[in-house]
């Protein structure tokens, strides 16, 4: 029988010139610098430990399993290379039997998150954490076992289908024979009702090959119905040798459901409208980076379910298998995706890497009922909107359908992708990440844009795949506005987006960006460094922002009352608004022990306007018959400056751009025809910075950009695309002309 045991302890870790240390897996070597805004280390590290092996072990098959090592890894056993992977979010296994000896053996894993523009993600707004951040296991198999490598997690693909009132489970089984075993093998399948524990179907097949099929029929099948009823069966597979000895056993949870789309009714789960009340989620956690455990997974799941969400977008890469398993059990529909994000390096090696990410994702998550679609790109038109990118996305979409025809294929685009862009033709689901009222435009611009996209693509599911604003719980305002980072503005923004999705039947749903604040090493804004603060909950999961309760009021059936602005304690003046978030029918307001107002609830937010408060502390209570909430606010004479986010640094004015340069000379530079064999602004930053002469010219003219906290010399973005992102710097046109003309004297 198969044996699995963890080897997470006693790894010797070495990074650069630092002294080696003993660590336990999961381990992230950017747990601190990936979140605190300091210079994040990106480079090669090593993990090493001894492995004791017995003579009995070597009579069987020994497999090393690594849950994930980011962003790339190389495995050595007794100094011999046995495996390499450049997909840092996927599990991998390697047969190491022949490299082992009886006694002590050395396992060494080189892990790198160094800059490499042939590995996805090449560019993204999150920290590229390094480390072996999921469990490491040793698997020991008998001579006859289910395939361990390249055929899912269990050597079994399950394909459940709903057939009227019944269910049909078609199965592909892959069998591995070791050490010359050539006899027959018998695979038996039992389908167990999880609730009753009774067997409801069975099947068996005898095989001499490596691949066989099974089919089992379930009468009056119970459906997996999302959060309303995530019913699962256990498919138990047993593998016997020709003497009748049990050699391997696997159990795979299986759910039966259908997913469709109607332009009139939106997304349909089991034939019924099912609006996606979704959250997007990164896998990192405060103080841990991406080295999370069961404890953190359970914390996140509880917060998501409490809020009433019914779907999760696993952004922007493959998450751990246990997370998909928890979503199966909780009934959370999952958008699973690969890290093809922001920019396409346009290199064959990078294309191969994108395809490998897709193959591993589908191979490893396809047995999970929760997964309803595969996302093949996120915002790639941001910096690489061209035929090369369109073709890559199309090839990825076709490959995904080839690998698993049972799921929808999806993509997420930024607002600059036209409503009729050719890229939209490649996938079943169209996602748009729209931040009207934060990065551009006004809050109310969202609705007409959604209508416009749908009008151009009336037969495709449309999902608002990202929407949100950076919010620091320290900042507050009586007159919230964009870029004030206040909790109050996050409420206004979120309420508009929630309603925009709910009011449109054609919308399949939305995914708020983000469920949790997350590490973004290059960020320095909103009073914090190293974090994206668009979460509804802080990165340490300790504080639920006010907007969290707004979603709960819209989505959850749990009755509650929550007074918003509880961290906005010091309020100027003798009058204030009291905003209450709730899903009860009626609310009463009491101030300093006196009943002030009573009114029916209309919508998720109720605002008691111009409530009189006395100097000093005031006790505010809002209640209904069975529930209440209480906060304290202080009436003060002047606004509390600690509630105001320091204004972003104004862009340098023109004279600073010309520091050390002669503006008169630059004014006289004329545009000439550019030589395509030399550098231009159409070249990528990474390529320019790989050439010392081109790098020197770029820094000479554009030093204020290169010294910015978010500048990445390894970025595959073109100079022109970068300039589009920094328009606010008002770079003088003569300087840009001079820079490009001088670059164009340097051969690529």
N, C-alpha and C positions, 0 to 999 in steps of 0.2 A: 504493500500500500504506500501511497504517496505520503511523505513527511515534509513538513515545512517548519523551519524555525528561523527566528530573527537573529541577525548579527549586527545589531544597532550599537552595541557598546564597544568601548575601548578602541576607537579609531584614533590614530595619530594624524593630526592635521597640520599642514605646513603651508604658509602663505608668504611668498616673497622672502624678504630678509628677516621676517619675524621669527621668533623662537617657536618651535613646534609645540603643540598642546594636545591633550587628550580630549576628544569630544565624543558626544553621542549623536547618533542619527535619529530623527531628522535634524539637519544642521544647515544653517544659512550663514555664510560669512559676510553678508551685508545686512544683517538684522538691525544694526545700528546705523551705519552710514547710508543705508538705502532709504532711511526715513527721517534723518535729522538735518538734512541740507548740507552736510559736509561733503567733501570730495569723495564720491563712492568708488571703492576699489573695483576695478575690472581687470581680471587677469587670470593666470593659470594657478591652480592650487593642487595639492595632493592629499588624498586620504589613504591611510595604510593600516592594515591590521593582520594579525595571524589567524589562521584557520586550521584547527586540528582535524585531521582526517584519519579514519580507521581503515583497516583492510576490508571490513564489511561494507563500508561506504563505497569503496572503489569497485566493489562487485556490482554496484548499481550505477545509476546515472545521476551525476551531481550538477545542478544548475544554479547559477547565481542570478538572483532577481534584484534589480534596482528600480525602486518606484519612480524615481526621476532624479536627474542630475543636470543642473542648468548652468550654462546654455548648451554645452557640449561636454562629452566625456570620452575617456579612453580607459579600458580596463586591462590590467596586467595581472597575470597569475604566475608567481615565481619568475617575474621579470619578462614574461612572454606576453605580447599583446594578443588579446583574444576577442576584443569587441570594441567598436567605436559607434557613437551615436551623436548626431548633431541636431537632435530634436529634444530640447530640454524640459519638455512638459509631459513626455510619454514614458511609460514603463518599458524596460527592456530586460531580456533574459539572455544568458549565454551558457552554453554547455561547456563546463570547465573540467570535466572528468579526466580527460587525457593529459591535462596540465598539472594534475595533482599528484602528490606522493604521500605515502603513509607517514603520519606525523605532522609536523608543523609546516604550513604553507603560508606564503605571503600574498595577500590581495592588495593591490594598489590601484586606486582609481584617480586619474588626473581629471580634474573638473575645471572648466574655463567659462567665464562670462566675459572674456575679452572681446573687444570690438571685432566683428567679422561680418562684412556685408554680404556674405553668401549664406548667412544663417538668419532665419526669421525668429523673432521680430528684428528688423533692421533699425526701426525708428518707432517710438511709441511714448505716450505720456504715462508711463509707469516704470518703476524701478526694475532693472534687469538683474534681479537677485542671482547670486551664485551659491552653489552648494549641493550636497546630496540631501535633498530636503524631503524625501519620502523614504519609507522603510527599505532596508536591505535584507533580503531573505536568502537562505539556502534551501533549495528544493531537492529532495532525493526521491527518485522514481524507481519502480520495478522495471524489468525488461519490457513489459507491455504496459503502456500508459497512454492517456490522452495527450495529444500534441501540446507541448509547452511553448513552442516558439513559432510566432508568425500566424497563428490561427486563433486569435482572441486570447482571453485570459485563461480559458479552459479547454481549448481545442475543440470547441463546440459553438456553432452559430444557431441560435433559436430564431424561428420566424413565425410568431403567432399571428393568426388571422381570425377575424370575426366572420362567421358564415351564418347569417340570419340570427337565430337564437343560440347557435352552437359555436364552438371554437375549434380551430384546427391548428395543431402545432407541428410545423415542419422543421426538421432538424438536420443540419450538416454536422457529421461527426468525423474528426480527424484522429487517427490512431498512429502511435509511434511504436516501432519495434526496435529494441536494442540488443546488442550482444548476440546477434545471429538468430534471435527468436523468429521463427517462420511459421508457427502454428496458427490455427484459427483463433479468432477473437469474437466474443459475443458481447454486444452492447445492449443493455436493458435500460428502458426509460419508464419511470413511474411519475405521474403527475399527481401531486398532493394538494388538496384544498387546505390552505394555511389555517383557515378558521376552524374547520372541523377535524383536520388531521387525517381525513379519509382519502384514499386513493380514488381518483376519478377517471383515470385513463392509464393505459400502459402500452408498451410496444417493445419489440426486441428485433435484433438483426445479427446475423453471423457474417463475418467478413474476414477475408485474407488480405485485403488491401489496406491502403492508408486513409481512404475516404469512403464513407458510407452515409446513407440517409435513413431517417426514421420519420414516421408520421403518427401522431396520436390525435384522436377526436375527443372533444369534451362536450358532452350534452348539456344544454341550458347553461352555457358558460356565464360566469359572473364577470362583469366588465370592470376594468380599471377606469375609474371615473374621476380622475384628478383629485383635488382636495376634498371633493364631495364623497369619495369612496374609493380609495386606492387599493382595490382588491388584487391580491397577488396569489399565484399558485407557485409551488416549488416543483421544478422539474429536476428529478433526481436521476443521474446517469451513473450506471455501474458497468465496469469493464471486466470481463472474465476471460481467463485463458482457456485453452482447450481441455484442461483437466478440471475446470469448474472453480478454480481459485479466483477470488476477488482481487484484482490488481490495482484498480483505481476507482475513485468515486468523486463526483462533482455535483453540487447543487446550485441551480441557477433560478433565481426568482423570475417569474414570467407573468406579464399582464396582457390582457386582451383589450384592445381599444381601436377606434378609428379616428382619423383626423382628416377633415375636409375644409374647404373654404367656399363660402357663398358671398358674392358681391353685395347681396341684400342683407345677409345675416352675419357676416364676418366669419370667424373661425368656428368650426363645429367639432366638438368632442363627442363621439358616439352619437352623432346626428343632431346634437343640441347646441345652440349658441353658447360659446365659452370665451368671453372676452379675457384676454391675457392681462391680468393685473400683475405685471412683472417687475422684477428688480434685476439690475445687473450687478455682478459680484466679481471682484478680484479675490485671489486666494490668500493674500497676505493678512497679517495680524500685527497689531502694535507690539514692538519689542521682539518679535519673532521672525520678521520677514515672511518668507513663504514656508518656513519649517513648522507647519502646524500639525496638530495631533487630533485625535478623536474629541478631546475636550473643546477645542476651538471650533470644530465642525458642528458639534452639538449646540454650542453657544450661538453660532450664526443661524443654524436651522431654527432654533427657538425664536430668535428675533424676527426672522422672516415670516414664520407661521403666525406669530402673535399679531403682526401687522396686517395679516389677511391676504398676503400675496399668494398667487396660484402658479407662478412661473418664475424661472430664474434664467438669466442669460449668463452663461459661464464665460466671462470675458477674460482675456482675449486669446484663450489657449485651452488646452486640455487640462481639466482639473483632476484631482485624485479619484480613483475608482470608488472609494468609500463615499464620496460626496454624491455621486450619481446613484449609488445604492440607497442613501438616505432620501434622496428625492423620489426614487421609486416608491419607497415606503410611505412617504408623506403625501404623495400625489402632486408633486411640483413638476409641471412640464418644463423641459430643459431645452434651451437653444445651446447646442454644443458647437464650438468653433475652433478654427486654427489661427495662429498668430500672423497671418498675412494682413498687415495693418500699416496704415499711414503712407507707406512708400514701397514701391516695387523697385529693387535694385537693378532690374533688367540685365541679369546675368544668368546664363544657363545653370550654374551651380546653385544659385538662389532659387530658380524655378524647380530644380530637383528637390531642394530642401522643402519648399512649399508642398510639393506633392507627397513627400515622405511624411510630413506632419499630418496631412489629410489621411493617408493610408493608415497610419498608426492610430489616429483618433477614431476612425470608423471601426477598425479592427478591434479596438479595445473597449468601445462604449456601445456598440451596436446591440448588445443583448439587454441593454437597459430600457425598460418600458418608458421611462420618463423622457427620453430623448425623442423629440418630434421633428427636429431639423438639424442640418449641418450648415454652419456659417462658413463661407469660403473667403470672405474678405471683409475688412472694416476700414472705411475711409481711404482706400488706396488712391482715389482721385484727388486727394488733398494735395499731393505733390507729384503725382505721376499719372495724370489723366491723358492717356495716349493709346494708340492701337495695341502696343505691346502689353500694356496692363489689361486692356479689354480681352485680349486673346488668352492671357494667363488665367483670368477669372473664368472664362468660358471653358478652358481645359480642366480647371479644377472642378467646376460644376459637373461636367460630363463624367469625370472620374468618380466623383461622389455618387452619381446615379448608377454607374457601373458597379461600384462596390456594394451599394445598398439601395435598392430601388424602393424600399418601403418608407423612406424618409423624404421630407421636403428639403430642398436646397435653398439657402438664404444668403443674403448679403446685407451689409449696413453701409450707407453712404453719408458723406457730410453734405451740408446744405448747398455747396457749390456744384454738386453733381446735378446736371440738368434733369428735368422731369422726363425727358425722352432720350436720355443718354443711351448709347448702344450697350453699355455695361448692364443695364437693367434687363436685357433680354436673356441673360444667362441663367437666372435663378427663378425658382417658384415664388419665393417670398421677397418682397422689397422692404428693406429697413432704411429709415432715414434718422440720422442723429441731428437733431435740430435744437439750437440754443438761442432762439429768438428772445431778445430781452436780456441776454448776457454777453455773448460775443458780438452780436450784431442785432440791428433792428429793435423792435418793441415786442413785448410779451404777446400782444394780440396779433402779431404777424404770423403766429403759428397756424391758426385755423385756416386762413386762405392758402397757405402753402400746402397743407395736408390735402385740401380740396383739389388743388392744382395737380399734385402728384397722382392722386386717384383718378382724376379726369383723364390724364395721359395714359394711365395703366389700369383701366376699370376692372379687369378680370384677374388681377393679381392681389394676393393678400398684402396689405400695407401695415407696417408696424413702426411705431415711433420708438426706435431702438435705443436712443439716448436722449435725455433731456434733464437739465439740472443746473444748479448754480453753486459756486464755492461759498461755503458758509462756516464761519468761525463762531462757536457758541459764546465767545466773549463780546461779540459786536451786536449792537441793537440800535434801532432807530424808530422814532415816531413817524417819520416820513421815509420809509424804505425806498431804495432805488437801486438800479443796477450798479454792480461793482462796489457796494458798501459792505459786502460779505456778512450781512446781518441775517439773523434767524427770521426776522420779519419779512425780508425780501424773498427768502426761500419759500415762505408760505404763499406769498402772492404768485410767484412763478409756478409753484407746484399746483395750486388750485386751478389755474388757467389750463395747464397741460392735462391734468386729470379730466377736466370737463371736456376738453377738445377731443380726447380719445373716446370718452363715454358717449358723447352726443353724436358720434358718427358710427352708424351701424356697419359701414364698410371697413372700419378699422379693426384689424385682428387684435390689437391691443398695444401695449407699450411697456418699455423697460426703463424705470427711473435710473438715472445715472447719478449717484451710485448708491447701493445699499449701505456701504461703509466707506469712510475715508480710507485712502490707500497711499502707499509709498510712491512718490514720484521724485526721484533724486534731483532733477534739475529745477524743480519749482521753488520759488521764494516769493510768496504773495499771500494776501489775506491774513497777515500776522503770523504766518507759519513758514517754515522751510522744509523742503523734502517731502511734502505731502500734497495730494489733491484732496480738497476738502468738500467735494460735492456729495459726500455721503449723507445719509439720513441718520447715521450713527457714527460716532467718532471711531478712529482707527483702533483704539483700545477697547471698544465696545462698552465703555462705561457710561456714555451720555447719549441718550436718544434726543436728537434735535426736535424742535417743535414740529417740523414738517413730518417727522415719523408718525406722529399722532394724527396728522391730517390724512395720510394714506390709510391709517387704521380706521378712521371714521368713515371713509369711503368704502373700504374693502372688508372690514372685519364684522362678524356678527356679534362679537363680544361687546356688551354695552359698557360705556365708560364716559367719564368727564375729565377733561384735561384743560387747565388754564395755561394758555401760551404766554410767553414773555416772562416766565418765572425767573429767568436769569437777568432780565431787565428790571433790576430792583430799584435803582435810583432814577426817578422820573421827574423832570423839571415841571414846575407849575403846580396848580391846585386842582387840575382836571386831568384825567387820563382815560384812554380807551382800554377796556378789558376784553380781550379776545379769548373765546372759549371754543375748544374743539371737542365735539362730542357726536354721538349717534343716538341720543335719547330724544324723546318727544318734546320735553319741556325743561326749561332751566330757570332757576331763581338765583338772584345775586344778593349777597349780603356783604356790607362793608362795615368793618369795625363793630360787628354784632347787630347791625340794623339792616333789615330787609329793604332793598332799594328797588328791585325790578323783578318781574317775572314775565316770561314770554315763551311762545312756542318756538321750536327749533326748525329752521328752514335751511337745509344744506349742512355741510360739515363744520362750518365756522359761524359762530354767533358773536357779534361785536356789540358790547354794551358801550355806547358812545358817551364821552364827556362825563365820566363818573367822578364826583367830587372826592378828593382825598385831602387829609389834613397834613400839616407839616410833620415830618418824622415818619414813623412806621405806621402802616395801614394793613389790617388783616382783611384779605379778600377771600370770600368763600362763594363757590358756585355749587348748587346742589339740585337734585331732584328727589323724589321720594326715597329711593334706595341708594343713591350714589352722591358723592361730593368730592370736591377738590379744593385745596387751599393754598394761597401764596401770600407772601408779604411784599409790599412795595413801599418805597420811601418817597415822599414828596420833598424835592430839593429845589433850591433856588436856581442853580445853574446846571446845564447839561454835564453829565459825567464824561470827561474826555476818554476814559478807559473803554467806553463803549464804541468809540469811533476808530475805524481802521485807518491807519496812517496812509495818506494818499500815495499811490504808486509814484515812483520817481518819474518826474517829467523827462521827456526825451532831451538828449543833448541838443543844444542849438547849433546853428551852422558853424559858428566860429570854432567850436570844440572839434568838429569833424575835420577842420583844416589844420589842427595842431601839428606842427612839424612839416607841413606841406606848404607849397607856394600856390595860393589860389589863383594868382595871376597866370601862372603857367598852365594850371588845369583849365582855366577858362578858355585858353587858346587851343586846347586839344580838340580836333575835329573827329567825328565818327568816320571811320573808313571801313571798307568791306572786310569782314572777319574771315580769317583763315580757319577752316574747320579742322585742320590737323593740329591746331594750337588751342590752348584753353580759352573758353568763353564763359559767359554767365549761364549757358545751357549745360555746363558740366556740373557734376555732383561735388558737394563739399568734400566728401571723403577722398575723391580722386585728386582734387586740388591740393589737399593737405598731405597727400602721399608724395607730392613733388615739392621738394624744398624751395625751389625758386618760385613756384606758383603760390605756395603757402606764404612766403615772405611778402609777395605783392599784395595778396589778399589782406594780410594783417596790417600792412602799411597804410592801406586806404580805409579799411573797415574795422579797425581795432576796437571801437566801442561795441561792435556786434560780438566779436570774438571774446571779449571780456565779460559778456553778459552771462548770468547764471545758467541759462538754458542752452547756450551754444554748444553744439556737439560736433567736433571736427571729424567724427567718423560717420556723420549722417549721410545717407544716400540722397538727400534732398538737393535739388539744383540751386545754384545761386539765385536765379530768377525767382524760384519758388520761395526761397528764404526771404528775399527782399519783399515779396508779397506779404509775408507774415510780420514784417517790421516796418510797415508803412508809417507808423506813428513816429518813427525816429526822424522823419523828414530829411533823409540823406540828400545832400545837394546833387543835382543832376550832373554838373561838371565833374564831380568826384567819381560818380559811377562810370561816366564815359572814360575818364582817365584810367580807372582801375581795369576796366574790361580791355581797353586798348593795350595796356601794358601786359596784362595776362596773355593777350593774343600774340605776344612775341615769344611765348614759351611753348615748345613742342610737347605734345602729350607723351 
